[in-house]
Amino acid sequence: MKKRILKKDLAGKMPLLPNIMYMIIFFVIPMALLISYSFFVNKGYGRVEHTLTTENYINFFTNKYYIETFIASFIMAVIISILAILVSYPIAFYIVRYKGFKMKLASSLVMVPMLASSVVTCFGWYIMLGNTGIINSVLIGLHMIDEPVQLLYTRTGVYIVLLSGQLPYMITSIMNGIASIDENVEQAANTLGANPVKIFLTITLPLSIPGISAGMLLVFTGILSAYVVPIVIGGGKVNTLASLIVNQASTTLNWPKAAVMALILMVMSSVAMFLNNKLMESKRFGGGGR
């Protein structure tokens, strides 16, 4: 009897085997290697000594340049996430509430940037942000500036390109949040005498927070891991934690240091995800927690 039950249990779990093997091969093993490499000694030119040490971590947290880059990456991710919310919310609200051909057209325009490679998009912005690019040409044509504004190889240019690349994800997330709101609730508030501003602040905005939260998480983690834009638009003058990882892994071939930075980046993303989940679980936002 026990053997039959055991066979049934094994037969029921067999479909999970491919998923388990996939997770082991493509997640568990790479993570184990990444963690182990972060404790190895760098011998130069991609060679490591399999001797455990915490020197790589100490070197990172005592190096002023690394700490400043770490803080700058975090601040950039936060600022761009906030800007993305401010820009995306009106667009998402318009798309969801104004149905018909306009909604379909606007939705399509939002999705188009997702179809292009980030490298291609980045080089397109490279041309636009140049001294003779369309942005400076328009500003000069409108007599808003007398000479071209330096946007390439600056943090401002990097912010502009990163923000534009993340808007589709934020808009889509907020659209899902707004679309899930029952319009009858807003109509009931209107019937009871609430004006449009009060309806938005007390009903629409609070009920769309899950969509905002999901979008902010996507944008925040996406900005933390961005390295193409800082390299191309920043021209090596605007460093982020992700660009440092690429530099350490591919140029200086210091794999232990690259592993340390990659783990720190993963910890930042994991903490952001944890805090987001805790926030959404709270009763204040409709969850079942405190």
Summary of the structure (lengths in Angstrom):
residues: 290
radius of gyration: 24.2
end to end distance: 45.9
largest distance: 88.3
contacts: 836
relative contact order: 0.12
helix: 76%
strand: 2%
